[in-house]
């Protein structure tokens, strides 16, 4: 009887919880440039200092890498 009362008390909280199947986090789209080097981190590429990456999603946060500039090539700015 006590466990039934606990179940009745907790049931509204369980129905108000968000589903675990859908995530509220959006997956970032990584579009690597074809004119830069290999990835140095997750969706981060090192481009020579004279090269501008040819991917529309690439942007720099002012970080440097050996021989150039690090660019993040995902949809998050």
N, CA, C, O and CB atoms as a CASP TS submission, in Angstrom:
PFRMAT TS
TARGET T0000
AUTHOR 0000-0000-0000
METHOD Language model
MODEL 1
PARENT N/A
ATOM      1  N   UNK     1       0.817  -1.192   0.000  1.00  0.00           N
ATOM      2  CA  UNK     1       0.000   0.000   0.000  1.00  0.00           C
ATOM      3  C   UNK     1       0.864   1.262   0.000  1.00  0.00           C
ATOM      4  O   UNK     1       0.548   2.242  -0.675  1.00  0.00           O
ATOM      5  CB  UNK     1      -0.931  -0.005   1.201  1.00  0.00           C
ATOM      6  N   UNK     2       1.968   1.225   0.771  1.00  0.00           N
ATOM      7  CA  UNK     2       2.856   2.387   0.819  1.00  0.00           C
ATOM      8  C   UNK     2       3.519   2.606  -0.538  1.00  0.00           C
ATOM      9  O   UNK     2       3.643   3.745  -0.990  1.00  0.00           O
ATOM     10  CB  UNK     2       3.928   2.208   1.915  1.00  0.00           C
ATOM     11  N   UNK     3       3.947   1.516  -1.197  1.00  0.00           N
ATOM     12  CA  UNK     3       4.592   1.665  -2.500  1.00  0.00           C
ATOM     13  C   UNK     3       3.606   2.203  -3.542  1.00  0.00           C
ATOM     14  O   UNK     3       3.997   2.947  -4.441  1.00  0.00           O
ATOM     15  CB  UNK     3       5.174   0.320  -2.965  1.00  0.00           C
ATOM     16  N   UNK     4       2.342   1.830  -3.425  1.00  0.00           N
ATOM     17  CA  UNK     4       1.330   2.360  -4.337  1.00  0.00           C
ATOM     18  C   UNK     4       1.157   3.864  -4.145  1.00  0.00           C
ATOM     19  O   UNK     4       0.997   4.603  -5.117  1.00  0.00           O
ATOM     20  CB  UNK     4      -0.012   1.642  -4.126  1.00  0.00           C
ATOM     21  N   UNK     5       1.188   4.315  -2.901  1.00  0.00           N
ATOM     22  CA  UNK     5       1.071   5.750  -2.618  1.00  0.00           C
ATOM     23  C   UNK     5       2.284   6.514  -3.147  1.00  0.00           C
ATOM     24  O   UNK     5       2.148   7.629  -3.650  1.00  0.00           O
ATOM     25  CB  UNK     5       0.918   5.987  -1.106  1.00  0.00           C
ATOM     26  N   UNK     6       3.457   5.918  -3.034  1.00  0.00           N
ATOM     27  CA  UNK     6       4.670   6.548  -3.579  1.00  0.00           C
ATOM     28  C   UNK     6       4.571   6.628  -5.097  1.00  0.00           C
ATOM     29  O   UNK     6       4.922   7.645  -5.694  1.00  0.00           O
ATOM     30  CB  UNK     6       5.945   5.759  -3.161  1.00  0.00           C
ATOM     31  N   UNK     7       4.093   5.557  -5.717  1.00  0.00           N
ATOM     32  CA  UNK     7       3.927   5.546  -7.170  1.00  0.00           C
ATOM     33  C   UNK     7       2.954   6.634  -7.612  1.00  0.00           C
ATOM     34  O   UNK     7       3.216   7.340  -8.587  1.00  0.00           O
ATOM     35  CB  UNK     7       3.435   4.171  -7.644  1.00  0.00           C
ATOM     36  N   UNK     8       1.866   6.771  -6.926  1.00  0.00           N
ATOM     37  CA  UNK     8       0.882   7.805  -7.254  1.00  0.00           C
ATOM     38  C   UNK     8       1.486   9.201  -7.071  1.00  0.00           C
ATOM     39  O   UNK     8       1.159  10.115  -7.828  1.00  0.00           O
ATOM     40  CB  UNK     8      -0.380   7.649  -6.376  1.00  0.00           C
ATOM     41  N   UNK     9       2.356   9.375  -6.085  1.00  0.00           N
ATOM     42  CA  UNK     9       2.977  10.676  -5.839  1.00  0.00           C
ATOM     43  C   UNK     9       4.025  11.010  -6.894  1.00  0.00           C
ATOM     44  O   UNK     9       4.198  12.179  -7.238  1.00  0.00           O
ATOM     45  CB  UNK     9       3.611  10.704  -4.455  1.00  0.00           C
ATOM     46  N   UNK    10       4.725  10.008  -7.414  1.00  0.00           N
ATOM     47  CA  UNK    10       5.826  10.227  -8.362  1.00  0.00           C
ATOM     48  C   UNK    10       5.338  10.237  -9.807  1.00  0.00           C
ATOM     49  O   UNK    10       6.003  10.815 -10.668  1.00  0.00           O
ATOM     50  CB  UNK    10       6.893   9.149  -8.187  1.00  0.00           C
ATOM     51  N   UNK    11       4.230   9.633 -10.090  1.00  0.00           N
ATOM     52  CA  UNK    11       3.736   9.510 -11.460  1.00  0.00           C
ATOM     53  C   UNK    11       3.582  10.848 -12.186  1.00  0.00           C
ATOM     54  O   UNK    11       3.987  10.930 -13.346  1.00  0.00           O
ATOM     55  CB  UNK    11       2.420   8.802 -11.450  1.00  0.00           C
ATOM     56  N   UNK    12       3.029  11.891 -11.587  1.00  0.00           N
ATOM     57  CA  UNK    12       2.949  13.178 -12.308  1.00  0.00           C
ATOM     58  C   UNK    12       4.322  13.752 -12.660  1.00  0.00           C
ATOM     59  O   UNK    12       4.469  14.417 -13.685  1.00  0.00           O
ATOM     60  CB  UNK    12       2.183  14.193 -11.470  1.00  0.00           C
ATOM     61  N   UNK    13       5.315  13.503 -11.829  1.00  0.00           N
ATOM     62  CA  UNK    13       6.664  13.983 -12.141  1.00  0.00           C
ATOM     63  C   UNK    13       7.246  13.236 -13.328  1.00  0.00           C
ATOM     64  O   UNK    13       7.930  13.831 -14.161  1.00  0.00           O
ATOM     65  CB  UNK    13       7.583  13.832 -10.928  1.00  0.00           C
ATOM     66  N   UNK    14       6.984  11.950 -13.412  1.00  0.00           N
ATOM     67  CA  UNK    14       7.512  11.148 -14.512  1.00  0.00           C
ATOM     68  C   UNK    14       6.891  11.554 -15.839  1.00  0.00           C
ATOM     69  O   UNK    14       7.576  11.549 -16.862  1.00  0.00           O
ATOM     70  CB  UNK    14       7.267   9.665 -14.253  1.00  0.00           C
ATOM     71  N   UNK    15       5.637  11.899 -15.847  1.00  0.00           N
ATOM     72  CA  UNK    15       5.000  12.306 -17.099  1.00  0.00           C
ATOM     73  C   UNK    15       5.415  13.713 -17.510  1.00  0.00           C
ATOM     74  O   UNK    15       5.324  14.060 -18.688  1.00  0.00           O
ATOM     75  CB  UNK    15       3.484  12.232 -16.967  1.00  0.00           C
ATOM     76  N   UNK    16       5.862  14.517 -16.574  1.00  0.00           N
ATOM     77  CA  UNK    16       6.294  15.876 -16.889  1.00  0.00           C
ATOM     78  C   UNK    16       7.736  15.923 -17.367  1.00  0.00           C
ATOM     79  O   UNK    16       8.169  16.944 -17.903  1.00  0.00           O
ATOM     80  CB  UNK    16       6.129  16.767 -15.679  1.00  0.00           C
ATOM     81  N   UNK    17       8.487  14.851 -17.189  1.00  0.00           N
ATOM     82  CA  UNK    17       9.890  14.810 -17.598  1.00  0.00           C
ATOM     83  C   UNK    17       9.980  14.764 -19.122  1.00  0.00           C
ATOM     84  O   UNK    17       9.123  14.155 -19.762  1.00  0.00           O
ATOM     85  CB  UNK    17      10.615  13.588 -16.971  1.00  0.00           C
ATOM     86  N   UNK    18      10.982  15.383 -19.710  1.00  0.00           N
ATOM     87  CA  UNK    18      11.147  15.301 -21.165  1.00  0.00           C
ATOM     88  C   UNK    18      11.576  13.900 -21.575  1.00  0.00           C
ATOM     89  O   UNK    18      12.189  13.172 -20.794  1.00  0.00           O
ATOM     90  CB  UNK    18      12.178  16.336 -21.655  1.00  0.00           C
ATOM     91  N   UNK    19      11.259  13.545 -22.768  1.00  0.00           N
ATOM     92  CA  UNK    19      11.615  12.234 -23.284  1.00  0.00           C
ATOM     93  C   UNK    19      13.116  12.151 -23.501  1.00  0.00           C
ATOM     94  O   UNK    19      13.742  13.127 -23.914  1.00  0.00           O
ATOM     95  CB  UNK    19      10.865  11.941 -24.589  1.00  0.00           C
ATOM     96  N   UNK    20      13.692  11.000 -23.227  1.00  0.00           N
ATOM     97  CA  UNK    20      15.122  10.804 -23.433  1.00  0.00           C
ATOM     98  C   UNK    20      15.442  10.468 -24.882  1.00  0.00           C
ATOM     99  O   UNK    20      16.606  10.506 -25.282  1.00  0.00           O
ATOM    100  CB  UNK    20      15.637   9.706 -22.523  1.00  0.00           C
ATOM    101  N   UNK    21      14.425  10.137 -25.674  1.00  0.00           N
ATOM    102  CA  UNK    21      14.643   9.758 -27.059  1.00  0.00           C
ATOM    103  C   UNK    21      15.069  10.957 -27.888  1.00  0.00           C
ATOM    104  O   UNK    21      16.000  10.845 -28.686  1.00  0.00           O
ATOM    105  CB  UNK    21      13.385   9.133 -27.645  1.00  0.00           C
ATOM    106  N   UNK    22      14.430  12.080 -27.726  1.00  0.00           N
ATOM    107  CA  UNK    22      14.804  13.276 -28.468  1.00  0.00           C
ATOM    108  C   UNK    22      15.752  14.114 -27.627  1.00  0.00           C
ATOM    109  O   UNK    22      15.541  14.294 -26.428  1.00  0.00           O
ATOM    110  CB  UNK    22      13.555  14.095 -28.866  1.00  0.00           C
ATOM    111  N   UNK    23      16.760  14.607 -28.240  1.00  0.00           N
ATOM    112  CA  UNK    23      17.750  15.412 -27.540  1.00  0.00           C
ATOM    113  C   UNK    23      17.491  16.885 -27.804  1.00  0.00           C
ATOM    114  O   UNK    23      17.155  17.275 -28.922  1.00  0.00           O
ATOM    115  CB  UNK    23      19.176  15.025 -27.970  1.00  0.00           C
ATOM    116  N   UNK    24      17.650  17.697 -26.775  1.00  0.00           N
ATOM    117  CA  UNK    24      17.479  19.132 -26.958  1.00  0.00           C
ATOM    118  C   UNK    24      18.729  19.765 -27.558  1.00  0.00           C
ATOM    119  O   UNK    24      18.708  20.930 -27.955  1.00  0.00           O
ATOM    120  CB  UNK    24      17.141  19.798 -25.629  1.00  0.00           C
ATOM    121  N   UNK    25      19.812  19.006 -27.626  1.00  0.00           N
ATOM    122  CA  UNK    25      21.048  19.509 -28.220  1.00  0.00           C
ATOM    123  C   UNK    25      21.029  19.256 -29.718  1.00  0.00           C
ATOM    124  O   UNK    25      20.695  18.160 -30.168  1.00  0.00           O
ATOM    125  CB  UNK    25      22.287  18.847 -27.570  1.00  0.00           C
ATOM    126  N   UNK    26      21.385  20.264 -30.476  1.00  0.00           N
ATOM    127  CA  UNK    26      21.446  20.104 -31.915  1.00  0.00           C
ATOM    128  C   UNK    26      22.818  19.579 -32.298  1.00  0.00           C
ATOM    129  O   UNK    26      23.835  19.983 -31.735  1.00  0.00           O
ATOM    130  CB  UNK    26      21.142  21.433 -32.635  1.00  0.00           C
ATOM    131  N   UNK    27      22.827  18.686 -33.253  1.00  0.00           N
ATOM    132  CA  UNK    27      24.097  18.177 -33.736  1.00  0.00           C
ATOM    133  C   UNK    27      24.698  19.212 -34.681  1.00  0.00           C
ATOM    134  O   UNK    27      24.020  19.728 -35.570  1.00  0.00           O
ATOM    135  CB  UNK    27      23.922  16.798 -34.445  1.00  0.00           C
ATOM    136  N   UNK    28      25.971  19.504 -34.475  1.00  0.00           N
ATOM    137  CA  UNK    28      26.623  20.497 -35.318  1.00  0.00           C
ATOM    138  C   UNK    28      27.045  19.846 -36.630  1.00  0.00           C
ATOM    139  O   UNK    28      27.524  18.713 -36.651  1.00  0.00           O
ATOM    140  CB  UNK    28      27.845  21.121 -34.595  1.00  0.00           C
ATOM    141  N   UNK    29      26.862  20.573 -37.710  1.00  0.00           N
ATOM    142  CA  UNK    29      27.257  20.083 -39.022  1.00  0.00           C
ATOM    143  C   UNK    29      28.679  20.530 -39.302  1.00  0.00           C
ATOM    144  O   UNK    29      28.980  21.724 -39.286  1.00  0.00           O
ATOM    145  CB  UNK    29      26.289  20.585 -40.125  1.00  0.00           C
ATOM    146  N   UNK    30      29.543  19.577 -39.557  1.00  0.00           N
ATOM    147  CA  UNK    30      30.940  19.881 -39.862  1.00  0.00           C
ATOM    148  C   UNK    30      31.148  19.751 -41.365  1.00  0.00           C
ATOM    149  O   UNK    30      30.946  18.679 -41.936  1.00  0.00           O
ATOM    150  CB  UNK    30      31.910  18.937 -39.081  1.00  0.00           C
ATOM    151  N   UNK    31      31.551  20.839 -42.000  1.00  0.00           N
ATOM    152  CA  UNK    31      31.850  20.833 -43.428  1.00  0.00           C
ATOM    153  C   UNK    31      33.321  21.185 -43.583  1.00  0.00           C
ATOM    154  O   UNK    31      33.678  22.363 -43.561  1.00  0.00           O
ATOM    155  CB  UNK    31      30.929  21.836 -44.224  1.00  0.00           C
ATOM    156  N   UNK    32      34.188  20.174 -43.740  1.00  0.00           N
ATOM    157  CA  UNK    32      35.623  20.442 -43.806  1.00  0.00           C
ATOM    158  C   UNK    32      36.012  21.150 -45.102  1.00  0.00           C
ATOM    159  O   UNK    32      35.434  20.878 -46.154  1.00  0.00           O
ATOM    160  CB  UNK    32      36.404  19.143 -43.675  1.00  0.00           C
ATOM    161  N   UNK    33      36.981  22.051 -45.033  1.00  0.00           N
ATOM    162  CA  UNK    33      37.468  22.707 -46.248  1.00  0.00           C
ATOM    163  C   UNK    33      38.386  21.757 -47.013  1.00  0.00           C
ATOM    164  O   UNK    33      39.048  20.908 -46.417  1.00  0.00           O
ATOM    165  CB  UNK    33      38.213  24.028 -45.904  1.00  0.00           C
ATOM    166  N   UNK    34      38.420  21.905 -48.315  1.00  0.00           N
ATOM    167  CA  UNK    34      39.286  21.035 -49.117  1.00  0.00           C
ATOM    168  C   UNK    34      40.657  21.662 -49.362  1.00  0.00           C
ATOM    169  O   UNK    34      41.535  21.019 -49.938  1.00  0.00           O
ATOM    170  CB  UNK    34      38.620  20.720 -50.452  1.00  0.00           C
ATOM    171  N   UNK    35      40.849  22.906 -48.932  1.00  0.00           N
ATOM    172  CA  UNK    35      42.130  23.568 -49.195  1.00  0.00           C
ATOM    173  C   UNK    35      42.951  23.794 -47.925  1.00  0.00           C
ATOM    174  O   UNK    35      43.847  24.638 -47.918  1.00  0.00           O
ATOM    175  CB  UNK    35      41.887  24.896 -49.882  1.00  0.00           C
ATOM    176  N   UNK    36      42.661  23.052 -46.850  1.00  0.00           N
ATOM    177  CA  UNK    36      43.435  23.146 -45.605  1.00  0.00           C
ATOM    178  C   UNK    36      43.961  21.768 -45.236  1.00  0.00           C
ATOM    179  O   UNK    36      43.676  20.777 -45.909  1.00  0.00           O
ATOM    180  CB  UNK    36      42.570  23.730 -44.449  1.00  0.00           C
ATOM    181  N   UNK    37      44.720  21.722 -44.171  1.00  0.00           N
ATOM    182  CA  UNK    37      45.310  20.466 -43.739  1.00  0.00           C
ATOM    183  C   UNK    37      44.314  19.552 -43.040  1.00  0.00           C
ATOM    184  O   UNK    37      43.107  19.797 -43.024  1.00  0.00           O
ATOM    185  CB  UNK    37      46.465  20.738 -42.829  1.00  0.00           C
ATOM    186  N   UNK    38      44.864  18.494 -42.467  1.00  0.00           N
ATOM    187  CA  UNK    38      44.059  17.501 -41.753  1.00  0.00           C
ATOM    188  C   UNK    38      43.466  18.118 -40.485  1.00  0.00           C
ATOM    189  O   UNK    38      43.966  19.134 -40.002  1.00  0.00           O
ATOM    190  CB  UNK    38      44.911  16.255 -41.401  1.00  0.00           C
ATOM    191  N   UNK    39      42.416  17.518 -39.947  1.00  0.00           N
ATOM    192  CA  UNK    39      41.817  18.045 -38.711  1.00  0.00           C
ATOM    193  C   UNK    39      42.809  18.018 -37.550  1.00  0.00           C
ATOM    194  O   UNK    39      43.566  17.060 -37.390  1.00  0.00           O
ATOM    195  CB  UNK    39      40.565  17.237 -38.341  1.00  0.00           C
ATOM    196  N   UNK    40      42.799  19.084 -36.740  1.00  0.00           N
ATOM    197  CA  UNK    40      43.658  19.133 -35.559  1.00  0.00           C
ATOM    198  C   UNK    40      42.844  18.921 -34.292  1.00  0.00           C
ATOM    199  O   UNK    40      43.405  18.705 -33.217  1.00  0.00           O
ATOM    200  CB  UNK    40      44.403  20.472 -35.490  1.00  0.00           C
ATOM    201  N   UNK    41      41.536  18.981 -34.414  1.00  0.00           N
ATOM    202  CA  UNK    41      40.617  18.739 -33.300  1.00  0.00           C
ATOM    203  C   UNK    41      39.261  18.419 -33.923  1.00  0.00           C
ATOM    204  O   UNK    41      39.161  18.261 -35.139  1.00  0.00           O
ATOM    205  CB  UNK    41      40.533  19.987 -32.311  1.00  0.00           C
ATOM    206  N   UNK    42      38.243  18.325 -33.121  1.00  0.00           N
ATOM    207  CA  UNK    42      36.914  18.025 -33.644  1.00  0.00           C
ATOM    208  C   UNK    42      36.442  19.186 -34.517  1.00  0.00           C
ATOM    209  O   UNK    42      36.147  20.270 -34.014  1.00  0.00           O
ATOM    210  CB  UNK    42      35.908  17.759 -32.487  1.00  0.00           C
ATOM    211  N   UNK    43      36.373  18.954 -35.808  1.00  0.00           N
ATOM    212  CA  UNK    43      35.925  19.941 -36.793  1.00  0.00           C
ATOM    213  C   UNK    43      36.749  21.229 -36.738  1.00  0.00           C
ATOM    214  O   UNK    43      36.218  22.318 -36.960  1.00  0.00           O
ATOM    215  CB  UNK    43      34.453  20.263 -36.572  1.00  0.00           C
ATOM    216  N   UNK    44      38.030  21.105 -36.445  1.00  0.00           N
ATOM    217  CA  UNK    44      38.948  22.247 -36.416  1.00  0.00           C
ATOM    218  C   UNK    44      40.121  21.920 -37.333  1.00  0.00           C
ATOM    219  O   UNK    44      40.716  20.847 -37.233  1.00  0.00           O
ATOM    220  CB  UNK    44      39.440  22.561 -34.948  1.00  0.00           C
ATOM    221  N   UNK    45      40.447  22.841 -38.216  1.00  0.00           N
ATOM    222  CA  UNK    45      41.461  22.609 -39.231  1.00  0.00           C
ATOM    223  C   UNK    45      42.508  23.707 -39.193  1.00  0.00           C
ATOM    224  O   UNK    45      42.209  24.853 -38.854  1.00  0.00           O
ATOM    225  CB  UNK    45      40.828  22.525 -40.618  1.00  0.00           C
ATOM    226  N   UNK    46      43.747  23.348 -39.546  1.00  0.00           N
ATOM    227  CA  UNK    46      44.837  24.310 -39.608  1.00  0.00           C
ATOM    228  C   UNK    46      45.048  24.693 -41.067  1.00  0.00           C
ATOM    229  O   UNK    46      45.371  23.847 -41.900  1.00  0.00           O
ATOM    230  CB  UNK    46      46.147  23.731 -38.980  1.00  0.00           C
ATOM    231  N   UNK    47      44.864  25.966 -41.365  1.00  0.00           N
ATOM    232  CA  UNK    47      45.067  26.475 -42.720  1.00  0.00           C
ATOM    233  C   UNK    47      46.305  27.363 -42.722  1.00  0.00           C
ATOM    234  O   UNK    47      46.578  28.066 -41.750  1.00  0.00           O
ATOM    235  CB  UNK    47      43.813  27.262 -43.227  1.00  0.00           C
ATOM    236  N   UNK    48      47.044  27.323 -43.816  1.00  0.00           N
ATOM    237  CA  UNK    48      48.221  28.180 -43.946  1.00  0.00           C
ATOM    238  C   UNK    48      47.804  29.635 -43.769  1.00  0.00           C
ATOM    239  O   UNK    48      46.657  29.996 -44.034  1.00  0.00           O
ATOM    240  CB  UNK    48      48.915  27.970 -45.321  1.00  0.00           C
ATOM    241  N   UNK    49      48.729  30.455 -43.326  1.00  0.00           N
ATOM    242  CA  UNK    49      48.402  31.847 -42.998  1.00  0.00           C
ATOM    243  C   UNK    49      47.892  32.636 -44.200  1.00  0.00           C
ATOM    244  O   UNK    49      47.202  33.640 -44.024  1.00  0.00           O
ATOM    245  CB  UNK    49      49.619  32.538 -42.425  1.00  0.00           C
ATOM    246  N   UNK    50      48.214  32.205 -45.408  1.00  0.00           N
ATOM    247  CA  UNK    50      47.760  32.914 -46.611  1.00  0.00           C
ATOM    248  C   UNK    50      46.500  32.296 -47.219  1.00  0.00           C
ATOM    249  O   UNK    50      46.005  32.779 -48.237  1.00  0.00           O
ATOM    250  CB  UNK    50      48.868  32.928 -47.649  1.00  0.00           C
ATOM    251  N   UNK    51      45.981  31.237 -46.605  1.00  0.00           N
ATOM    252  CA  UNK    51      44.831  30.515 -47.163  1.00  0.00           C
ATOM    253  C   UNK    51      43.569  30.834 -46.372  1.00  0.00           C
ATOM    254  O   UNK    51      43.572  30.835 -45.141  1.00  0.00           O
ATOM    255  CB  UNK    51      45.090  28.991 -47.163  1.00  0.00           C
ATOM    256  N   UNK    52      42.499  31.104 -47.099  1.00  0.00           N
ATOM    257  CA  UNK    52      41.175  31.256 -46.491  1.00  0.00           C
ATOM    258  C   UNK    52      40.417  29.973 -46.813  1.00  0.00           C
ATOM    259  O   UNK    52      40.321  29.608 -47.984  1.00  0.00           O
ATOM    260  CB  UNK    52      40.407  32.553 -47.030  1.00  0.00           C
ATOM    261  N   UNK    53      39.875  29.274 -45.813  1.00  0.00           N
ATOM    262  CA  UNK    53      39.189  28.009 -46.090  1.00  0.00           C
ATOM    263  C   UNK    53      37.990  28.203 -47.015  1.00  0.00           C
ATOM    264  O   UNK    53      37.283  29.208 -46.944  1.00  0.00           O
ATOM    265  CB  UNK    53      38.733  27.361 -44.787  1.00  0.00           C
ATOM    266  N   UNK    54      37.781  27.210 -47.890  1.00  0.00           N
ATOM    267  CA  UNK    54      36.714  27.331 -48.880  1.00  0.00           C
ATOM    268  C   UNK    54      35.389  26.722 -48.413  1.00  0.00           C
ATOM    269  O   UNK    54      34.508  26.480 -49.238  1.00  0.00           O
ATOM    270  CB  UNK    54      37.142  26.673 -50.166  1.00  0.00           C
ATOM    271  N   UNK    55      35.230  26.474 -47.131  1.00  0.00           N
ATOM    272  CA  UNK    55      33.967  25.996 -46.582  1.00  0.00           C
ATOM    273  C   UNK    55      33.210  27.183 -45.989  1.00  0.00           C
ATOM    274  O   UNK    55      33.785  27.983 -45.251  1.00  0.00           O
ATOM    275  CB  UNK    55      34.204  24.888 -45.507  1.00  0.00           C
ATOM    276  N   UNK    56      31.936  27.294 -46.309  1.00  0.00           N
ATOM    277  CA  UNK    56      31.141  28.438 -45.848  1.00  0.00           C
ATOM    278  C   UNK    56      30.969  28.461 -44.338  1.00  0.00           C
ATOM    279  O   UNK    56      30.705  29.521 -43.771  1.00  0.00           O
ATOM    280  CB  UNK    56      29.782  28.420 -46.507  1.00  0.00           C
ATOM    281  N   UNK    57      31.111  27.319 -43.670  1.00  0.00           N
ATOM    282  CA  UNK    57      30.904  27.259 -42.228  1.00  0.00           C
ATOM    283  C   UNK    57      32.169  27.521 -41.420  1.00  0.00           C
ATOM    284  O   UNK    57      32.104  27.570 -40.191  1.00  0.00           O
ATOM    285  CB  UNK    57      30.350  25.922 -41.858  1.00  0.00           C
ATOM    286  N   UNK    58      33.309  27.688 -42.067  1.00  0.00           N
ATOM    287  CA  UNK    58      34.572  27.891 -41.344  1.00  0.00           C
ATOM    288  C   UNK    58      34.671  29.310 -40.802  1.00  0.00           C
ATOM    289  O   UNK    58      34.316  30.279 -41.473  1.00  0.00           O
ATOM    290  CB  UNK    58      35.768  27.595 -42.259  1.00  0.00           C
ATOM    291  N   UNK    59      35.161  29.405 -39.579  1.00  0.00           N
ATOM    292  CA  UNK    59      35.395  30.701 -38.945  1.00  0.00           C
ATOM    293  C   UNK    59      36.551  30.552 -37.971  1.00  0.00           C
ATOM    294  O   UNK    59      36.806  29.463 -37.456  1.00  0.00           O
ATOM    295  CB  UNK    59      34.113  31.223 -38.218  1.00  0.00           C
ATOM    296  N   UNK    60      37.235  31.630 -37.728  1.00  0.00           N
ATOM    297  CA  UNK    60      38.394  31.618 -36.840  1.00  0.00           C
ATOM    298  C   UNK    60      38.069  32.347 -35.551  1.00  0.00           C
ATOM    299  O   UNK    60      37.331  33.332 -35.541  1.00  0.00           O
ATOM    300  CB  UNK    60      39.615  32.255 -37.522  1.00  0.00           C
ATOM    301  N   UNK    61      38.633  31.846 -34.467  1.00  0.00           N
ATOM    302  CA  UNK    61      38.524  32.516 -33.174  1.00  0.00           C
ATOM    303  C   UNK    61      39.857  33.166 -32.811  1.00  0.00           C
ATOM    304  O   UNK    61      40.091  33.511 -31.653  1.00  0.00           O
ATOM    305  CB  UNK    61      38.089  31.518 -32.073  1.00  0.00           C
ATOM    306  N   UNK    62      40.723  33.329 -33.800  1.00  0.00           N
ATOM    307  CA  UNK    62      42.015  33.966 -33.574  1.00  0.00           C
ATOM    308  C   UNK    62      43.080  33.035 -33.025  1.00  0.00           C
ATOM    309  O   UNK    62      44.134  33.502 -32.593  1.00  0.00           O
ATOM    310  CB  UNK    62      41.846  35.104 -32.647  1.00  0.00           C
ATOM    311  N   UNK    63      42.836  31.735 -33.030  1.00  0.00           N
ATOM    312  CA  UNK    63      43.811  30.772 -32.528  1.00  0.00           C
ATOM    313  C   UNK    63      44.810  30.445 -33.626  1.00  0.00           C
ATOM    314  O   UNK    63      44.456  30.382 -34.804  1.00  0.00           O
ATOM    315  CB  UNK    63      43.113  29.486 -32.023  1.00  0.00           C
ATOM    316  N   UNK    64      46.044  30.241 -33.235  1.00  0.00           N
ATOM    317  CA  UNK    64      47.061  29.879 -34.215  1.00  0.00           C
ATOM    318  C   UNK    64      47.391  28.399 -34.090  1.00  0.00           C
ATOM    319  O   UNK    64      47.167  27.779 -33.050  1.00  0.00           O
ATOM    320  CB  UNK    64      48.332  30.737 -34.032  1.00  0.00           C
ATOM    321  N   UNK    65      47.920  27.858 -35.156  1.00  0.00           N
ATOM    322  CA  UNK    65      48.387  26.474 -35.184  1.00  0.00           C
ATOM    323  C   UNK    65      49.727  26.486 -35.909  1.00  0.00           C
ATOM    324  O   UNK    65      50.074  27.500 -36.515  1.00  0.00           O
ATOM    325  CB  UNK    65      47.342  25.506 -35.891  1.00  0.00           C
ATOM    326  N   UNK    66      50.487  25.405 -35.870  1.00  0.00           N
ATOM    327  CA  UNK    66      51.796  25.404 -36.537  1.00  0.00           C
ATOM    328  C   UNK    66      51.679  25.751 -38.025  1.00  0.00           C
ATOM    329  O   UNK    66      51.124  24.976 -38.805  1.00  0.00           O
ATOM    330  CB  UNK    66      52.467  24.036 -36.375  1.00  0.00           C
ATOM    331  N   UNK    67      52.191  26.889 -38.404  1.00  0.00           N
ATOM    332  CA  UNK    67      52.209  27.301 -39.800  1.00  0.00           C
ATOM    333  C   UNK    67      50.963  28.016 -40.284  1.00  0.00           C
ATOM    334  O   UNK    67      50.811  28.226 -41.488  1.00  0.00           O
ATOM    335  CB  UNK    67      52.428  26.129 -40.639  1.00  0.00           C
ATOM    336  N   UNK    68      50.070  28.395 -39.388  1.00  0.00           N
ATOM    337  CA  UNK    68      48.874  29.066 -39.881  1.00  0.00           C
ATOM    338  C   UNK    68      47.870  29.416 -38.810  1.00  0.00           C
ATOM    339  O   UNK    68      48.220  29.706 -37.666  1.00  0.00           O
ATOM    340  CB  UNK    68      48.219  28.223 -40.889  1.00  0.00           C
ATOM    341  N   UNK    69      46.604  29.380 -39.213  1.00  0.00           N
ATOM    342  CA  UNK    69      45.498  29.761 -38.339  1.00  0.00           C
ATOM    343  C   UNK    69      44.533  28.595 -38.204  1.00  0.00           C
ATOM    344  O   UNK    69      44.259  27.888 -39.174  1.00  0.00           O
ATOM    345  CB  UNK    69      44.767  31.012 -38.880  1.00  0.00           C
ATOM    346  N   UNK    70      44.019  28.398 -36.993  1.00  0.00           N
ATOM    347  CA  UNK    70      43.040  27.337 -36.754  1.00  0.00           C
ATOM    348  C   UNK    70      41.647  27.853 -37.085  1.00  0.00           C
ATOM    349  O   UNK    70      41.257  28.936 -36.649  1.00  0.00           O
ATOM    350  CB  UNK    70      43.105  26.838 -35.283  1.00  0.00           C
ATOM    351  N   UNK    71      40.906  27.077 -37.852  1.00  0.00           N
ATOM    352  CA  UNK    71      39.538  27.417 -38.232  1.00  0.00           C
ATOM    353  C   UNK    71      38.584  26.339 -37.733  1.00  0.00           C
ATOM    354  O   UNK    71      38.857  25.146 -37.861  1.00  0.00           O
ATOM    355  CB  UNK    71      39.416  27.584 -39.767  1.00  0.00           C
ATOM    356  N   UNK    72      37.481  26.767 -37.172  1.00  0.00           N
ATOM    357  CA  UNK    72      36.403  25.862 -36.773  1.00  0.00           C
ATOM    358  C   UNK    72      35.423  25.824 -37.936  1.00  0.00           C
ATOM    359  O   UNK    72      34.984  26.870 -38.414  1.00  0.00           O
ATOM    360  CB  UNK    72      35.700  26.327 -35.426  1.00  0.00           C
ATOM    361  N   UNK    73      35.080  24.639 -38.388  1.00  0.00           N
ATOM    362  CA  UNK    73      34.241  24.519 -39.588  1.00  0.00           C
ATOM    363  C   UNK    73      32.917  23.843 -39.271  1.00  0.00           C
ATOM    364  O   UNK    73      32.529  22.872 -39.921  1.00  0.00           O
ATOM    365  CB  UNK    73      34.976  23.736 -40.679  1.00  0.00           C
ATOM    366  N   UNK    74      32.237  24.361 -38.276  1.00  0.00           N
ATOM    367  CA  UNK    74      30.925  23.848 -37.924  1.00  0.00           C
ATOM    368  C   UNK    74      29.922  24.990 -37.952  1.00  0.00           C
ATOM    369  O   UNK    74      30.286  26.131 -38.240  1.00  0.00           O
ATOM    370  CB  UNK    74      30.947  23.167 -36.535  1.00  0.00           C
ATOM    371  N   UNK    75      28.691  24.699 -37.661  1.00  0.00           N
ATOM    372  CA  UNK    75      27.651  25.716 -37.775  1.00  0.00           C
ATOM    373  C   UNK    75      27.558  26.624 -36.564  1.00  0.00           C
ATOM    374  O   UNK    75      26.734  27.538 -36.548  1.00  0.00           O
ATOM    375  CB  UNK    75      26.333  25.062 -37.999  1.00  0.00           C
ATOM    376  N   UNK    76      28.378  26.398 -35.553  1.00  0.00           N
ATOM    377  CA  UNK    76      28.339  27.223 -34.347  1.00  0.00           C
ATOM    378  C   UNK    76      29.404  28.315 -34.440  1.00  0.00           C
ATOM    379  O   UNK    76      30.569  28.018 -34.700  1.00  0.00           O
ATOM    380  CB  UNK    76      28.554  26.356 -33.075  1.00  0.00           C
ATOM    381  N   UNK    77      29.025  29.546 -34.235  1.00  0.00           N
ATOM    382  CA  UNK    77      30.002  30.647 -34.315  1.00  0.00           C
ATOM    383  C   UNK    77      30.412  31.063 -32.970  1.00  0.00           C
ATOM    384  O   UNK    77      31.227  31.975 -32.827  1.00  0.00           O
ATOM    385  CB  UNK    77      29.454  31.832 -35.061  1.00  0.00           C
TER
END
